[in-house]
Amino acid sequence: MSIEPQAGSWYIIVTCEHCNSVLYLFPDLTEGKGSLSATYLVTCPHCHRQGEYEARHHRHSLNG
């Protein structure tokens, strides 16, 4: 599933350790206020590397 981020919206994201691509996992319904206590196993759609990541909150802006 691919997310097209919208400016001003909150997301849970990770950054690929291999190619530094920002990967949007899913919308952040807590708008940055919730706690994240999980590790996500993610395969990067850009470089196809798989890794375990601690996600973080991110509010998308027009500048990324």
N, CA, C and O of each residue as an XYZ file, in Angstrom:
256
protein
N       0.838     -1.178      0.000
C       0.000      0.000      0.000
C       0.885      1.244      0.000
O       1.841      1.328      0.771
N       0.576      2.177     -0.836
C       1.341      3.409     -0.939
C       0.480      4.576     -0.454
O      -0.690      4.695     -0.819
N       1.074      5.425      0.366
C       0.360      6.595      0.875
C       0.869      7.832      0.149
O       2.076      8.042      0.030
N      -0.047      8.635     -0.327
C       0.291      9.928     -0.909
C       0.055     10.961      0.184
O      -1.091     11.336      0.433
N       1.121     11.433      0.850
C       0.947     12.327      1.991
C       0.344     13.676      1.602
O       0.651     14.236      0.549
N      -0.517     14.179      2.477
C      -1.175     15.461      2.274
C      -0.582     16.489      3.233
O      -0.367     16.186      4.406
N      -0.317     17.690      2.751
C       0.249     18.751      3.583
C      -0.640     19.008      4.793
O      -1.860     19.113      4.671
N      -0.013     19.107      5.960
C      -0.721     19.370      7.205
C      -1.215     18.136      7.920
O      -1.678     18.232      9.056
N      -1.129     16.979      7.289
C      -1.588     15.733      7.900
C      -0.437     15.044      8.631
O       0.731     15.200      8.275
N      -0.797     14.282      9.657
C       0.181     13.549     10.467
C       0.286     12.102     10.009
O      -0.704     11.486      9.612
N       1.512     11.566     10.071
C       1.767     10.189      9.650
C       2.766      9.529     10.596
O       3.520     10.199     11.302
N       2.751      8.209     10.589
C       3.781      7.413     11.244
C       4.741      7.032     10.124
O       4.335      6.460      9.113
N       6.034      7.359     10.316
C       7.009      7.141      9.253
C       8.259      6.457      9.785
O       8.501      6.408     10.991
N       9.044      5.930      8.854
C      10.402      5.447      9.117
C      11.269      5.948      7.965
O      10.758      6.344      6.917
N      12.584      5.926      8.170
C      13.521      6.296      7.112
C      14.393      5.099      6.798
O      15.024      4.539      7.694
N      14.436      4.700      5.539
C      15.235      3.559      5.111
C      16.710      3.817      5.431
O      17.260      4.848      5.045
N      17.337      2.892      6.127
C      18.744      3.032      6.491
C      19.674      2.902      5.284
O      20.816      3.358      5.329
N      19.195      2.289      4.222
C      20.043      2.057      3.050
C      20.004      3.234      2.067
O      21.052      3.721      1.643
N      18.805      3.690      1.706
C      18.704      4.740      0.681
C      18.171      6.070      1.221
O      18.029      7.030      0.465
N      17.879      6.132      2.508
C      17.391      7.348      3.178
C      16.023      7.824      2.702
O      15.673      8.984      2.921
N      15.245      6.966      2.062
C      13.889      7.336      1.662
C      12.985      7.367      2.890
O      13.082      6.508      3.766
N      12.105      8.366      2.942
C      11.101      8.437      4.004
C       9.934      7.556      3.583
O       9.391      7.708      2.489
N       9.556      6.636      4.459
C       8.481      5.692      4.164
C       7.293      5.993      5.063
O       7.401      5.913      6.287
N       6.173      6.335      4.470
C       4.947      6.636      5.204
C       4.221      5.328      5.459
O       3.756      4.679      4.522
N       4.121      4.937      6.729
C       3.497      3.658      7.061
C       1.981      3.762      7.118
O       1.273      2.962      6.506
N       1.483      4.755      7.857
C       0.036      4.939      7.967
C      -0.259      6.292      8.599
O       0.629      6.898      9.198
N      -1.510      6.781      8.475
C      -1.873      8.058      9.095
C      -1.730      7.981     10.614
O      -1.984      6.939     11.218
N      -1.325      9.079     11.216
C      -1.179      9.184     12.668
C      -2.449      9.819     13.224
O      -2.609     11.039     13.185
N      -3.339      8.993     13.735
C      -4.629      9.474     14.216
C      -4.510     10.273     15.501
O      -5.455     10.965     15.881
N      -3.366     10.195     16.186
C      -3.163     10.967     17.413
C      -2.541     12.330     17.138
O      -2.323     13.109     18.066
N      -2.255     12.624     15.882
C      -1.646     13.892     15.460
C      -0.388     14.219     16.260
O      -0.211     15.347     16.721
N       0.476     13.230     16.417
C       1.759     13.427     17.072
C       1.732     13.348     18.578
O       2.773     13.518     19.214
N       0.581     13.097     19.175
C       0.457     13.098     20.631
C       0.553     11.717     21.262
O       0.758     11.615     22.471
N       0.415     10.669     20.493
C       0.449      9.317     21.022
C       1.869      8.833     21.240
O       2.830      9.454     20.786
N       1.989      7.716     21.939
C       3.312      7.123     22.141
C       3.496      5.972     21.157
O       2.553      5.252     20.830
N       4.710      5.822     20.706
C       5.048      4.732     19.784
C       5.962      3.767     20.520
O       7.048      4.147     20.958
N       5.536      2.549     20.655
C       6.362      1.566     21.351
C       6.369      0.251     20.584
O       6.085     -0.812     21.135
N       6.697      0.347     19.310
C       6.722     -0.833     18.462
C       7.879     -0.728     17.479
O       8.356      0.362     17.163
N       8.308     -1.872     17.010
C       9.307     -1.949     15.945
C       8.599     -2.499     14.715
O       7.836     -3.460     14.805
N       8.853     -1.893     13.582
C       8.195     -2.286     12.342
C       9.199     -2.922     11.393
O      10.288     -2.389     11.180
N       8.830     -4.058     10.828
C       9.627     -4.730      9.816
C       9.110     -4.238      8.475
O       7.974     -4.523      8.096
N       9.955     -3.493      7.752
C       9.527     -2.810      6.531
C      10.484     -3.128      5.396
O      11.699     -3.173      5.590
N       9.930     -3.349      4.207
C      10.723     -3.475      2.988
C      10.565     -2.178      2.215
O       9.449     -1.776      1.887
N      11.674     -1.530      1.927
C      11.657     -0.259      1.214
C      11.208     -0.484     -0.233
O      11.771     -1.329     -0.929
N      10.200      0.264     -0.690
C       9.742      0.106     -2.074
C      10.724      0.680     -3.099
O      10.590      0.424     -4.295
N      11.709      1.452     -2.637
C      12.667      2.080     -3.553
C      13.898      1.204     -3.790
O      14.303      0.993     -4.933
N      14.495      0.691     -2.697
C      15.728     -0.099     -2.844
C      15.518     -1.579     -2.493
O      16.428     -2.392     -2.653
N      14.328     -1.918     -2.018
C      13.928     -3.296     -1.714
C      14.681     -3.924     -0.544
O      14.676     -5.146     -0.393
N      15.330     -3.101      0.289
C      15.986     -3.601      1.494
C      14.963     -3.728      2.607
O      14.072     -2.890      2.745
N      15.096     -4.776      3.395
C      14.210     -4.991      4.525
C      14.953     -4.633      5.803
O      16.136     -4.944      5.946
N      14.267     -3.986      6.722
C      14.896     -3.616      7.978
C      13.872     -3.449      9.070
O      12.675     -3.327      8.808
N      14.360     -3.445     10.321
C      13.510     -3.192     11.483
C      13.723     -1.750     11.913
O      14.856     -1.296     12.072
N      12.626     -1.042     12.097
C      12.698      0.382     12.386
C      11.788      0.759     13.547
O      10.719      0.177     13.728
N      12.225      1.739     14.329
C      11.359      2.396     15.291
C      10.754      3.581     14.565
O      11.472      4.450     14.070
N       9.436      3.614     14.503
C       8.746      4.669     13.762
C       8.719      5.962     14.569
O       9.028      5.983     15.761
N       8.343      7.027     13.891
C       8.212      8.325     14.548
C       7.024      9.079     13.944
O       6.555      8.768     12.849
N       6.560     10.073     14.692
C       5.480     10.939     14.229
C       6.053     11.952     13.240
O       7.198     12.382     13.373
N       5.256     12.324     12.262
C       5.698     13.300     11.265
C       4.500     14.064     10.731
O       3.511     13.470     10.302
N       4.595     15.381     10.760
C       3.553     16.207     10.132
C       4.083     16.638      8.771
O       5.096     17.331      8.681
N       3.403     16.230      7.732
C       3.861     16.502      6.369
C       3.620     17.965      6.005
O       2.560     18.522      6.291
N       4.612     18.571      5.376
C       4.478     19.929      4.868
C       4.800     19.914      3.383
O       5.247     18.898      2.851
N       4.580     21.011      2.729
C       4.875     21.085      1.289
C       6.361     20.870      1.026
O       6.736     20.443     -0.066
N       7.207     21.156      2.003
C       8.643     20.970      1.866
C       9.086     19.557      2.252
O      10.281     19.265      2.203
N       8.162     18.676      2.633
C       8.502     17.314      3.024
C       8.542     17.190      4.450
O       8.813     16.107      4.968
